[in-house]
Amino acid sequence: MITRRVSTMGMAAFALVVAGGGQEAAAMQAPAAQSTAMAERTVWYFYKVRWGFQEEFVALFKKNHLPVLRAQQEAGRMAAVRTFAPTYHGDGRADWTFAVAITFPSAAAMASPSNEEAIVKRLYPDQATFKKEEQRRFEILDAHWDVPLNELDLDKK
């Protein structure tokens, strides 16, 4: 099952606002303002793969999804695509087992159409196999969530 995670603190702040916690609670959880120093926008895509299926997931991602992302990068929609895995299972909160960081050259590029459907049809003429393998890639997930980041300029006065 694919789920989106909601932080406990975020839910607590929401409950405070709903319960009449007032502006202080809302201000504590207000979205961070994007730094104007950099036009680039980064989004982290997290995946938690079911135990025992990490290698299969990575192989399917590399075969079917990474080429689609690279095509978007070559077209200029994305500035960088990087993939990550924790060094050890149990690193940190152990919520994720695979992550992709995509840097877009601007917020406009991030919001622009991905043309993913056309890219997929061009790269994978055998659509039945592609769809079956992509379905499998998501079947072996416990969770997936996206985190668009706002870079903070802490040196700004």
N, C-alpha and C positions, 0 to 999 in steps of 0.2 A: 504494500500500500504506500502510495506517495503522499507525504504530508508536508505541510509547512510548519515550522517550529515558531512559536511565539515565546519570547522571553518571559520569565516569571516576573521580572521587574517591570516590563512593559505592561503586563496584565494588571499588576498591582497599581501602577500609576493610572491606568485606565479606570480601575475600580475606584480609586480615590476621586478622580474627576467626576465619574458618574455619581458617586455617593456624595458629592458636594465638597470634595477636598479642595476645590478652588484653583486659583491661578497658579499657586506655588507648585502643586502637583503636576499641572500641565506643563509648566515651564521646565520642570526637572526632566521631562521626557520629550521635550520639543525636539524635532529633527535638527541635527547639526547643520548649520549653514555651510554651503559649499564655498571653499576658498576661491576667490577670484584670481589668485595668483596663477593657477593652472587651469587651462580649459579642459584638459583630459578628465575623463570619468572612468572609474574602475568599478567593476562588479565582480564579486566572488560568487561562484556557483558551487554549492556544497552537496556532496552525495554521501550517504551512509549505505554502504553495500552490505548485504546480508553476509554473515560469517561464512567463510569458505568459498565465496564467489568473487573475491577481489580481482584475481587474475583474469577471469572471464569478462568481468565488467570492463577492465582496462583495455583488454584486447578488442572488445566490441566498440568502445569509445574511440580507440585509435583507428579502427577500420572504418567506422560509419559516421562518427560525428566530428572528429578532428579535421578531416578533409573539408567538411562544410564550413567550419570555423576558419580554416586557412584560406578558403576561397573568398570569404567575406573580408579577411585581412588583406588579401591581394587586391581586392576591389577598393580598399581604402576605408571601409566602414569601421574596421578595428585596427588599432595601432599595435597591439600585442596580445598573444594568447599563451598563457603559461599554465602548466598543470602541476599539482602537488599531491603528495601523500605523506602522512605522518611517518616519522622515523620508526616509531614503535607503536604497536596497538596500545591504546590506553593513554597516549599523549594528551595532555590537557584534559578537556571534558570528554574526549573520545566520542563526540557527536558525529564526526565525519571520518571517512576513510579515503576520500578522493575529493580534490577541489580543483576548480579551474578559475583562474583570474583573467578576465578580459578587460583590456584597457581600450577605451574608445577615444578617438582624438578630441571629441567634444560631446556635450550633452545632446546636441542636435544629431550627431552620428549615432549615439546610443538610442535615440528615439526613432531613428529613420527605419524604413522597412528593411528587413534582413534579406529578402529575396531567397530565403531558405528553400522554399518549395521548388523554385526553378533550378537552384543549385543542386538539390538532391536529385531531381529528374535528369540533369546533365551528367552528374557524377555516377549515378547508380541506375543504369538502364534496366536491370533486373529489380524492379520495384517490389515484387513479392518477397524476394529474399531480404532486401533492405528493410522492409516493414516488419518482417518476422524477427530479424536480428535486433532492430530497435525496440520492438515489444519485449524481447528477452532482456535487453539491457535494463529496461525499467522494471521488469518482473523481479529481478534479483536485488532491487533496492529496498531498503527499509524506509528511507526518507531522502528528500531532495529539497533544497531551499536556495533562494537567491538573495544576495545582500549587496545592493547598490551602495557604494561608499561615498561619503562626503569627506574629502581631505580637509583637515583643519590646519590653518596657518597659525601655529602657536607663537611664532616670533612677531606677528603683527601686533602693533600697539593700539 
